[in-house]
């Protein structure tokens, strides 16, 4: 039932043995994490890689009937959640001239997450915050994306810098909110 004690002739021999044992365990762990096995320990498939997300990128396009102050209050309520470590957001509009100024307002929020909530719980909280004023099941209206650090840098450039699409440059210059 118990293994016989291992005897070593020197400290170096013991250190070498345990170093090899750690390396063997590391290899086994990596293989276990990469593949699914059957009961005979034969590889049956490759495991899916679980990507770690550190940020959320949310775009919200409210209906034209929604008042701006209600929209801003709901944004602030969203950004006050306890699973948020930090955020930046912008409110933009689609008007290109004085008559259309302020029409089609929408927001982009980039949120840094504290890693203690499940995605399903975060989605539920966001949707519950917006459900009275938005069609939360329409991804054109409420779009929630989980992104990693690299994508976060691109999104930050998108919302804070000048848009790549030249058609949007005039709209950006008209943003006065």
TADAMO-V397627 format. One record per residue. RES is the residue in three letters. PHI is phi in whole degrees, 0 to 359 (NA if undefined). Layout:
BEGIN
{{RES PHI} {RES PHI}}
END
This chain:
BEGIN
{{UNK NA} {UNK 258} {UNK 284} {UNK 291} {UNK 298} {UNK 269} {UNK 251} {UNK 242} {UNK 275} {UNK 207} {UNK 294} {UNK 299} {UNK 297} {UNK 294} {UNK 298} {UNK 297} {UNK 301} {UNK 289} {UNK 293} {UNK 296} {UNK 296} {UNK 297} {UNK 297} {UNK 298} {UNK 296} {UNK 297} {UNK 297} {UNK 299} {UNK 297} {UNK 297} {UNK 295} {UNK 297} {UNK 288} {UNK 271} {UNK 235} {UNK 263} {UNK 242} {UNK 266} {UNK 293} {UNK 265} {UNK 60} {UNK 263} {UNK 291} {UNK 250} {UNK 192} {UNK 268} {UNK 289} {UNK 287} {UNK 280} {UNK 271} {UNK 279} {UNK 268} {UNK 257} {UNK 247} {UNK 221} {UNK 243} {UNK 237} {UNK 243} {UNK 243} {UNK 233} {UNK 246} {UNK 285} {UNK 292} {UNK 298} {UNK 281} {UNK 286} {UNK 283} {UNK 300} {UNK 294} {UNK 293} {UNK 299} {UNK 296} {UNK 298} {UNK 288} {UNK 300} {UNK 298} {UNK 295} {UNK 299} {UNK 281} {UNK 264} {UNK 293} {UNK 285} {UNK 266} {UNK 259} {UNK 268} {UNK 184} {UNK 199} {UNK 223} {UNK 209} {UNK 227} {UNK 248} {UNK 242} {UNK 222} {UNK 253} {UNK 294} {UNK 245} {UNK 214} {UNK 300} {UNK 290} {UNK 265} {UNK 304} {UNK 91} {UNK 282} {UNK 71} {UNK 293} {UNK 203} {UNK 227} {UNK 238} {UNK 240} {UNK 248} {UNK 241} {UNK 272} {UNK 267} {UNK 269} {UNK 281} {UNK 222} {UNK 238} {UNK 285} {UNK 301} {UNK 297} {UNK 290} {UNK 296} {UNK 303} {UNK 298} {UNK 297} {UNK 297} {UNK 296} {UNK 296} {UNK 294} {UNK 258} {UNK 297} {UNK 283} {UNK 238} {UNK 228} {UNK 276} {UNK 290} {UNK 268} {UNK 265} {UNK 291} {UNK 284} {UNK 262} {UNK 235} {UNK 243} {UNK 247} {UNK 234} {UNK 267} {UNK 228} {UNK 266} {UNK 299} {UNK 296} {UNK 293} {UNK 300} {UNK 295} {UNK 293} {UNK 294} {UNK 297} {UNK 298} {UNK 295} {UNK 275} {UNK 260} {UNK 263} {UNK 281} {UNK 296} {UNK 290} {UNK 284} {UNK 298} {UNK 299} {UNK 276} {UNK 298} {UNK 296} {UNK 299} {UNK 295} {UNK 293} {UNK 277} {UNK 295} {UNK 235} {UNK 291}}
END
